[in-house]
Amino acid sequence: MNRVVHPIEQESFRRLRARLDTSHFPPLTRAVVERVIHSAADLEYAGDLVTDEVALEKAHAALHAGAPVVVDVEMVAAGITRRETVCRLRDAVAGPGLTRSAHAVRLAYEQVGPGALWVIGCAPTALEELLTLDASPALVIGLPVGFVGAAESKAALRESGLPAVSNVSEKGGSAVAAAALNALLYTPLSHSDPHSDPHAEEKQ
């Protein structure tokens, strides 16, 4: 089934590529970088994002094989329209030394087990909690935003050695986190060169 791409989106990507050369990125990295930039209209993400093509390839295969997708907040879930997601924030409660977001991560892990894709775009404490679990994720998209703990939690994610998409700065957010996951969703399994056509990567 092909994803119908609106002409405004096509023009947006055309302008993005006119202003920024992304041709040197490997296919899935390029898809993630471009879609994140598109979601935020922020070209600086090209130098801020940290990705690994091999990790993305494995995560892409797991995603298209039906691996669960866990999100930290409903705003991230709202941005992922082509896949059901798990968000346990409504069931979570804060406790001593434990935020609601961190408790939601515990609840979600109890539900989905290892091998999920985790998409964290809001709460640094959710990412910090995930790093304490033996979650064996297929991928962690760790792009929480904020002046307190966001950059530090993303640095800890990179130091953990887990397969990940992160960024160095304090910026991030639900929209860009969802966009990174959507980049993998929209890229078909046969993606040897998904950018030979400007939107071939968005067919599924």
C-alpha positions as CSV (number, residue, x, y, z in Angstrom):
1,M,0.0,0.0,0.0
2,N,1.4,3.4,-1.0
3,R,1.4,6.4,1.3
4,V,-0.2,9.3,-0.5
5,V,2.1,12.3,-0.2
6,H,0.5,15.7,-0.3
7,P,1.9,18.2,-2.8
8,I,2.8,20.6,0.0
9,E,4.9,17.9,1.7
10,Q,6.6,17.2,-1.6
11,E,7.4,20.8,-2.1
12,S,8.7,21.1,1.5
13,F,11.1,18.2,1.0
14,R,12.2,19.8,-2.3
15,R,13.0,23.0,-0.6
16,L,14.8,21.2,2.3
17,R,17.1,19.4,-0.2
18,A,17.7,22.7,-2.1
19,R,19.0,24.2,1.2
20,L,20.8,21.2,2.6
21,D,22.7,18.5,0.8
22,T,21.8,15.2,2.5
23,S,23.1,12.9,-0.3
24,H,26.1,11.8,1.7
25,F,24.0,10.1,4.4
26,P,23.3,6.4,4.1
27,P,19.7,5.6,3.1
28,L,18.0,5.2,6.5
29,T,20.1,7.8,8.2
30,R,19.1,10.2,5.4
31,A,15.4,9.3,5.8
32,V,15.6,10.0,9.6
33,V,17.6,13.2,9.3
34,E,15.3,14.6,6.6
35,R,12.0,13.8,8.3
36,V,13.2,15.2,11.6
37,I,14.3,18.4,9.9
38,H,11.0,18.5,8.0
39,S,9.0,18.1,11.3
40,A,10.8,21.0,13.0
41,A,11.9,23.2,10.0
42,D,15.3,23.1,11.7
43,L,18.3,22.4,9.5
44,E,20.6,22.2,12.5
45,Y,19.4,18.7,13.2
46,A,21.6,17.6,10.3
47,G,24.6,18.1,12.6
48,D,22.9,17.5,15.9
49,L,21.5,14.0,15.4
50,V,23.5,10.9,16.2
51,T,22.6,7.8,14.3
52,D,24.1,4.5,13.2
53,E,23.0,3.0,9.8
54,V,23.6,-0.6,10.9
55,A,21.4,-0.1,14.0
56,L,18.8,1.6,11.9
57,E,18.8,-1.3,9.4
58,K,18.2,-3.9,12.2
59,A,15.5,-1.7,13.8
60,H,13.8,-1.1,10.4
61,A,13.6,-4.9,9.9
62,A,12.2,-5.4,13.4
63,L,9.7,-2.6,12.9
64,H,8.4,-4.0,9.6
65,A,8.3,-7.5,11.2
66,G,5.8,-6.2,13.8
67,A,7.9,-5.3,16.8
68,P,6.0,-3.3,19.4
69,V,6.4,0.5,19.5
70,V,6.4,2.1,22.9
71,V,6.1,5.9,23.4
72,D,6.5,8.0,26.5
73,V,3.6,10.4,25.9
74,E,0.4,10.5,23.9
75,M,1.7,13.4,21.9
76,V,4.3,11.1,20.4
77,A,1.7,8.5,19.8
78,A,-0.4,11.1,18.0
79,G,2.4,11.6,15.5
80,I,2.7,7.9,14.6
81,T,-0.4,7.3,12.5
82,R,0.5,4.1,10.7
83,R,1.3,1.9,13.7
84,E,-0.4,1.1,17.0
85,T,1.7,2.2,20.0
86,V,1.9,1.5,23.7
87,C,1.8,4.4,26.1
88,R,1.2,3.6,29.8
89,L,1.4,7.2,31.2
90,R,-2.2,7.3,32.1
91,D,-1.8,4.2,34.3
92,A,1.4,5.5,35.9
93,V,1.8,7.1,39.3
94,A,4.6,9.1,40.7
95,G,6.4,7.9,43.9
96,P,9.5,8.7,46.0
97,G,12.3,9.1,43.5
98,L,10.1,8.0,40.6
99,T,8.3,10.2,38.1
100,R,5.1,9.2,36.4
101,S,7.0,9.0,33.1
102,A,9.6,6.6,34.6
103,H,6.8,4.5,36.1
104,A,5.1,4.4,32.7
105,V,8.3,3.0,31.2
106,R,8.3,0.2,33.8
107,L,4.7,-0.6,33.1
108,A,5.3,-0.6,29.3
109,Y,8.3,-2.9,29.6
110,E,6.2,-5.3,31.7
111,Q,3.7,-5.3,28.9
112,V,5.9,-5.6,25.8
113,G,9.1,-7.2,27.0
114,P,12.4,-7.1,25.1
115,G,12.8,-6.3,21.4
116,A,10.5,-3.2,21.2
117,L,11.2,0.1,19.6
118,W,11.1,2.9,22.2
119,V,10.3,6.5,21.2
120,I,10.9,9.1,23.9
121,G,10.3,12.7,22.9
122,C,9.2,14.4,26.1
123,A,10.5,13.2,29.4
124,P,14.3,12.7,30.2
125,T,13.3,10.7,33.2
126,A,11.6,8.2,30.9
127,L,14.8,7.7,29.0
128,E,16.8,7.5,32.2
129,E,14.5,4.8,33.5
130,L,14.7,2.8,30.3
131,L,18.4,2.7,30.7
132,T,18.1,1.0,34.0
133,L,16.1,-1.9,32.6
134,D,17.3,-4.9,30.7
135,A,15.0,-4.0,27.9
136,S,17.1,-5.3,24.9
137,P,15.4,-2.8,22.6
138,A,15.4,-3.0,18.9
139,L,16.0,0.8,18.9
140,V,15.7,3.7,21.3
141,I,14.7,7.0,19.7
142,G,15.8,9.2,22.5
143,L,14.9,12.8,21.7
144,P,13.5,14.3,24.9
145,V,13.5,18.1,25.1
146,G,14.3,20.4,28.0
147,F,16.8,22.4,30.0
148,V,16.9,19.9,32.8
149,G,18.2,16.4,32.1
150,A,17.5,16.2,28.4
151,A,21.1,16.5,27.0
152,E,22.4,14.4,29.9
153,S,19.9,11.6,29.4
154,K,20.7,11.5,25.7
155,A,24.4,11.4,26.4
156,A,23.8,8.5,28.8
157,L,21.9,6.7,26.0
158,R,24.8,7.0,23.6
159,E,27.2,5.8,26.3
160,S,25.0,2.8,27.0
161,G,25.8,1.3,23.6
162,L,22.1,0.5,22.9
163,P,21.0,0.9,19.3
164,A,19.7,4.5,19.2
165,V,18.8,7.7,17.6
166,S,19.6,10.7,19.7
167,N,20.8,14.3,19.5
168,V,23.5,16.2,21.3
169,S,21.6,19.4,22.2
170,E,18.8,20.1,24.6
171,K,16.2,20.4,21.8
172,G,14.0,17.6,20.7
173,G,10.3,16.9,21.4
174,S,7.4,14.7,20.6
175,A,7.1,15.8,16.9
176,V,10.7,15.1,16.1
177,A,10.7,11.8,18.0
178,A,7.6,10.7,16.1
179,A,9.2,11.9,12.8
180,A,12.2,9.7,13.4
181,L,10.0,6.6,13.8
182,N,7.9,7.6,10.9
183,A,11.0,7.7,8.7
184,L,11.5,4.0,9.3
185,L,7.8,3.2,8.9
186,Y,7.6,5.0,5.6
187,T,10.7,3.4,4.2
188,P,9.9,0.1,2.5
189,L,11.9,-3.1,3.2
190,S,13.5,-2.9,-0.3
191,H,15.2,0.4,0.4
192,S,18.5,-0.1,-1.5
193,D,18.2,3.5,-2.7
194,P,15.0,5.0,-1.3
195,H,16.0,8.5,-2.3
196,S,16.4,7.8,-6.0
197,D,12.9,9.2,-6.1
198,P,12.3,12.1,-3.7
199,H,9.5,10.3,-1.9
200,A,10.1,6.6,-2.7
201,E,11.1,6.1,0.9
202,E,7.6,7.0,2.0
203,K,5.9,4.1,0.2
204,Q,4.9,1.2,2.4
